[in-house]
């Protein structure tokens, strides 16, 4: 039975892409709750690398979804930088240009990769896999 009055704090997901339509595709694909065991998601949309770094450095982000095709700063390079520089870096999911680019996501130290065009089911599964371990178990 699903409880629509979930009292758990929402999880914050940063969505980075220079393309507003890519950011919207991610948010629409995931919706408010991509898995019944997760609290609701709230989104922070970001279009530039400096703002991504500012948000991640400030904390409070539970997951970063970074567009590997973004310009001028691609999500894989940003992922590598934040994984190297931030001791409390949240999990990172990189959106790759194609499935064959998954090895680049591994180089970037991202915990997951999903290729364009976005498959909502694949994206929801990847996001849930990264966020579920961060959520305390609920008491039945």
C-alpha positions in Angstrom: 0.0 0.0 0.0 1.4 3.3 -1.0 1.3 6.2 1.4 1.0 9.6 -0.3 1.7 11.4 3.0 5.3 10.2 3.2 6.8 12.2 6.1 10.4 11.6 4.9 12.3 14.6 3.6 12.5 14.8 -0.1 15.8 13.9 -1.9 17.5 16.6 -3.9 18.6 15.7 -7.4 20.8 18.1 -9.4 20.2 17.9 -13.1 22.9 19.5 -15.3 22.7 20.1 -19.0 23.2 23.2 -21.2 20.0 22.0 -23.0 16.8 22.8 -21.2 15.0 20.1 -23.1 17.4 17.4 -21.8 16.9 18.6 -18.2 13.1 18.5 -18.7 13.4 14.9 -20.3 15.2 13.7 -17.2 12.8 15.3 -14.7 9.7 14.1 -16.7 11.2 10.6 -17.0 11.8 10.3 -13.2 8.8 12.1 -11.9 8.3 12.8 -8.2 9.0 9.3 -7.1 10.7 6.8 -9.4 10.5 4.0 -6.8 7.9 3.3 -4.1 10.6 3.0 -1.4 12.0 6.4 -2.1 10.7 9.7 -0.7 9.7 12.3 -3.2 12.4 13.9 -5.4 13.0 17.6 -5.7 15.1 18.9 -8.6 17.7 21.6 -9.0 18.2 22.4 -12.7 21.6 23.7 -13.6 22.8 24.9 -17.0 26.5 25.8 -16.3 29.5 24.1 -14.8 30.3 26.9 -12.2 26.8 26.5 -10.7 27.1 22.7 -10.6 30.3 23.1 -8.6 28.7 25.6 -6.4 25.8 23.4 -5.5 27.9 20.3 -5.0 30.4 22.1 -2.9 27.6 23.6 -0.7 26.2 20.1 0.0 22.6 19.0 0.3 22.6 17.2 -3.1 21.7 13.5 -2.9 22.4 12.7 -6.6 23.9 14.5 -9.5 22.8 13.7 -13.0 25.3 15.2 -15.5 24.8 15.4 -19.3 28.0 14.1 -20.9 27.0 15.9 -24.1 26.7 19.3 -22.5 28.9 22.1 -23.9 31.3 23.7 -23.2 31.8 21.6 -20.0 30.7 18.0 -20.4 29.3 16.0 -17.6 32.0 13.4 -17.6 34.7 15.9 -17.1 32.7 17.5 -14.3 32.1 14.1 -12.7 35.8 13.3 -12.7 36.6 16.7 -11.2 34.1 16.5 -8.3 34.9 12.9 -7.6 38.6 13.9 -7.3 38.0 17.1 -5.3 35.0 16.7 -3.1 35.3 14.4 -0.1 31.6 14.1 0.4 30.6 13.9 -3.3 27.1 12.5 -3.9 26.6 9.6 -6.4 26.9 10.7 -10.0 24.9 9.5 -13.0 26.2 10.5 -16.4 24.1 10.7 -19.5 26.2 9.4 -22.4 25.9 10.1 -26.1 25.6 6.4 -26.9 25.8 3.1 -25.1 29.4 2.6 -26.3 30.5 5.6 -24.2 29.9 3.8 -20.9 33.7 3.3 -20.5 34.1 7.1 -20.4 31.6 7.2 -17.5 33.8 4.6 -15.7 36.8 6.8 -16.3 34.9 9.8 -14.9 34.2 7.7 -11.7 30.5 8.1 -12.1 28.5 5.4 -10.4 26.1 4.9 -13.3 25.6 5.9 -16.9 22.5 6.0 -19.1 22.7 6.7 -22.8 20.8 9.1 -25.0 18.1 8.8 -26.1 16.8 8.5 -22.6 14.8 5.4 -21.7 12.6 6.4 -18.7 12.6 2.9 -17.3 16.4 2.5 -17.5 16.9 6.0 -16.0 14.5 5.3 -13.1 16.2 2.0 -12.4 19.6 3.6 -12.4 18.5 6.5 -10.2 16.7 4.2 -7.8 19.8 1.9 -7.5 21.9 4.9 -6.5 19.4 6.5 -4.1 17.9 3.5 -2.3 21.1 2.8 -0.3 21.0 6.4 0.9 17.5 6.2 2.3 17.0 4.8 5.8 14.7 1.8 5.9 11.1 2.6 7.0 9.4 1.0 9.9 6.3 -1.1 8.9 
